[in-house]
Amino acid sequence: MSAQELAVDPPTAARRLLGATLSSRGVALRIVEVEAYGSDPAGPYPDPAAHSWPGPTARNAVMFGPAGRLYVYRSYGIHLCVNVTATFDGVAGAVLVRAGEVVDGVEIARERRPAARTDAGLARGPGNVGSALAIGLDDYGAELFDPFAAVHLALHPPVPDAAIAVGPRVGVSVAAEVPWRFWLPDSAAVSAYRRSPRAPARTVSSRRP
């Protein structure tokens, strides 16, 4: 299994990451919820909700690089969110890891996440994924398929499409209806859907009787 399997469009890469194992500093989790994000307007997957939308910057540069790298950013000045880059070198795309089940190092994860009420909540939500794995900004750009890296990704046989739920992404204020969130509905670690209050109101079409 290698980064080449993620050198595809963002939604396909997101599906491929479900069931994969992400390991860091004594904790490993099974990825159970992800969101795909695309490119800037010049790319093949234009996505105004993506950090890549303005074009390459110091913050998002790794999104424009090869697949299989770690994109870490701080959210709301507090949480560090963990993303895996996708698509091809020069084309932006990434997959946000929204939730995982801790499958190794549970005691360590509990120490890092004392506020979690249950083990299922240790890595539920993107900020908690970063906390449980002790991932920092210094990990930005790490090659996730390097077996000697502090943060390592292992892909497993793909999850069948029939076992994957699909819906809109959480909390984005633009492109709020795009169904690029994927999750394993049988997992208690999956987070709740919350639509951004800044997103445009849903429109309901009417038909004449």
C-alpha positions as CSV (number, residue, x, y, z in Angstrom):
1,M,0.0,0.0,0.0
2,S,1.4,3.4,-1.0
3,A,0.7,7.0,-1.6
4,Q,-0.1,6.2,-5.2
5,E,-3.5,4.9,-4.0
6,L,-4.4,8.4,-2.9
7,A,-3.3,10.0,-6.2
8,V,-6.9,10.2,-7.3
9,D,-9.7,12.7,-7.0
10,P,-10.5,13.9,-3.4
11,P,-13.7,12.0,-2.8
12,T,-12.1,8.7,-4.0
13,A,-9.1,9.3,-1.8
14,A,-11.5,10.0,1.2
15,R,-13.3,6.7,0.7
16,R,-9.9,4.9,0.4
17,L,-8.9,6.3,3.8
18,L,-11.9,4.9,5.7
19,G,-10.7,1.9,7.7
20,A,-7.0,2.9,7.4
21,T,-4.8,3.0,10.5
22,L,-3.2,6.3,11.5
23,S,-0.5,6.0,14.1
24,S,1.5,8.6,16.1
25,R,3.6,8.5,19.2
26,G,2.1,5.4,20.9
27,V,-1.5,5.7,19.7
28,A,-3.1,4.2,16.6
29,L,-6.6,4.8,15.4
30,R,-8.9,3.4,12.7
31,I,-10.2,6.1,10.5
32,V,-14.0,6.1,10.5
33,E,-15.0,9.6,9.3
34,V,-13.4,11.9,6.7
35,E,-14.1,14.9,4.5
36,A,-12.7,15.6,1.1
37,Y,-11.5,19.0,0.0
38,G,-10.6,20.0,-3.5
39,S,-8.5,22.5,-5.5
40,D,-8.3,26.2,-6.3
41,P,-10.4,27.5,-9.3
42,A,-7.6,26.6,-11.8
43,G,-7.5,23.0,-10.7
44,P,-9.7,20.1,-11.8
45,Y,-11.6,19.9,-8.5
46,P,-12.6,23.5,-7.7
47,D,-13.8,23.8,-4.1
48,P,-14.5,27.2,-2.5
49,A,-14.6,25.5,1.0
50,A,-11.0,24.3,0.6
51,H,-7.9,26.0,2.1
52,S,-6.5,25.7,-1.4
53,W,-9.1,28.0,-3.0
54,P,-7.0,31.2,-2.9
55,G,-4.1,29.4,-4.6
56,P,-0.8,28.3,-3.1
57,T,0.3,30.0,0.2
58,A,2.7,29.2,2.9
59,R,-0.1,27.6,4.9
60,N,-1.6,25.4,2.2
61,A,1.5,24.6,0.1
62,V,1.6,20.9,1.0
63,M,-1.9,20.5,-0.5
64,F,-0.4,21.2,-3.9
65,G,2.3,18.6,-3.5
66,P,2.3,14.8,-3.8
67,A,-0.4,12.6,-2.2
68,G,0.3,11.0,1.2
69,R,1.7,14.0,3.0
70,L,0.4,15.4,6.3
71,Y,-1.4,18.8,6.2
72,V,-1.8,20.2,9.7
73,Y,-3.4,23.5,10.6
74,R,-4.7,25.2,13.6
75,S,-8.5,25.7,13.8
76,Y,-10.1,28.6,15.7
77,G,-6.6,29.2,17.3
78,I,-7.0,26.1,19.5
79,H,-7.2,22.7,17.8
80,L,-4.8,21.1,15.3
81,C,-6.6,19.4,12.5
82,V,-5.1,16.4,10.6
83,N,-5.4,16.1,6.8
84,V,-3.9,13.7,4.3
85,T,-3.0,15.1,0.9
86,A,-4.5,13.6,-2.2
87,T,-4.5,14.0,-6.0
88,F,-1.3,14.7,-7.9
89,D,1.8,16.8,-7.5
90,G,0.8,20.3,-8.5
91,V,-2.9,19.7,-8.1
92,A,-4.5,20.6,-4.7
93,G,-6.5,18.2,-2.7
94,A,-6.7,16.8,0.8
95,V,-8.8,14.7,3.1
96,L,-9.6,15.9,6.7
97,V,-9.6,13.1,9.3
98,R,-12.7,13.8,11.3
99,A,-12.9,10.8,13.6
100,G,-11.2,7.5,14.5
101,E,-11.5,4.6,16.8
102,V,-8.4,4.2,19.0
103,V,-7.2,0.6,18.4
104,D,-3.8,0.8,20.2
105,G,-2.5,3.0,23.0
106,V,-5.9,3.6,24.6
107,E,-4.3,4.5,28.0
108,I,-2.0,7.1,26.4
109,A,-5.0,8.5,24.5
110,R,-6.9,8.8,27.7
111,E,-4.1,10.8,29.3
112,R,-4.1,13.1,26.3
113,R,-7.9,13.4,26.2
114,P,-9.0,13.5,29.8
115,A,-12.2,15.3,28.9
116,A,-13.4,12.3,26.8
117,R,-16.3,10.5,28.6
118,T,-15.9,7.3,26.7
119,D,-13.2,5.6,24.6
120,A,-15.4,6.1,21.6
121,G,-15.0,9.9,22.1
122,L,-11.2,9.9,22.4
123,A,-10.8,10.8,18.7
124,R,-14.3,11.9,17.8
125,G,-14.0,15.3,15.9
126,P,-11.0,16.6,14.0
127,G,-9.5,18.5,16.9
128,N,-9.7,15.5,19.1
129,V,-8.0,13.4,16.4
130,G,-5.0,15.7,16.6
131,S,-5.0,15.7,20.4
132,A,-5.2,11.9,20.7
133,L,-2.3,11.4,18.3
134,A,-0.2,14.3,19.8
135,I,0.3,15.7,16.3
136,G,1.9,19.2,16.2
137,L,2.6,21.8,13.6
138,D,6.1,20.5,13.3
139,D,4.6,17.4,11.6
140,Y,3.4,19.5,8.7
141,G,4.4,17.9,5.4
142,A,5.5,14.6,6.9
143,E,5.5,11.6,4.5
144,L,2.9,9.3,6.0
145,F,4.0,6.2,4.2
146,D,7.5,6.4,5.6
147,P,7.7,3.5,8.1
148,F,10.2,5.5,10.2
149,A,8.1,8.7,10.4
150,A,6.6,9.7,13.8
151,V,3.2,9.8,12.1
152,H,2.4,6.8,9.9
153,L,-0.5,5.8,7.7
154,A,-1.3,2.2,6.7
155,L,-4.0,1.5,4.2
156,H,-6.1,-1.7,4.3
157,P,-8.4,-3.4,1.8
158,P,-11.0,-0.9,0.7
159,V,-14.3,-0.6,2.6
160,P,-17.2,-1.6,0.3
161,D,-19.2,1.3,-1.0
162,A,-22.3,-0.2,0.5
163,A,-20.8,0.1,4.0
164,I,-20.0,3.9,3.6
165,A,-22.5,6.7,4.4
166,V,-22.3,9.9,2.4
167,G,-23.4,13.4,3.2
168,P,-22.6,17.1,3.3
169,R,-19.5,18.4,5.1
170,V,-19.6,19.7,8.6
171,G,-19.4,23.4,9.5
172,V,-18.5,24.9,6.1
173,S,-20.1,28.1,5.2
174,V,-19.7,27.8,1.4
175,A,-20.4,24.7,-0.8
176,A,-22.3,23.4,2.2
177,E,-24.4,21.0,0.2
178,V,-21.4,19.2,-1.5
179,P,-21.7,15.5,-0.3
180,W,-18.0,15.0,0.4
181,R,-18.3,13.7,4.0
182,F,-17.9,9.9,4.3
183,W,-18.2,7.8,7.4
184,L,-18.7,4.3,8.7
185,P,-22.2,4.4,10.2
186,D,-21.6,1.4,12.5
187,S,-18.9,3.2,14.4
188,A,-19.7,5.0,17.7
189,A,-16.8,7.3,17.1
190,V,-18.4,9.1,14.2
191,S,-19.2,12.8,15.0
192,A,-22.5,14.5,14.8
193,Y,-23.4,16.5,11.7
194,R,-23.6,20.3,12.3
195,R,-24.4,22.7,9.6
196,S,-22.7,26.0,9.8
197,P,-25.0,28.9,10.8
198,R,-23.2,31.0,8.2
199,A,-24.1,28.6,5.4
200,P,-27.0,29.8,3.1
201,A,-30.4,28.5,4.1
202,R,-31.6,25.4,2.2
203,T,-34.0,26.2,-0.5
204,V,-37.1,24.0,-0.9
205,S,-38.6,23.8,-4.4
206,S,-42.3,23.8,-4.8
207,R,-44.4,22.2,-7.5
208,R,-47.8,23.0,-8.7
209,P,-50.4,20.2,-7.9
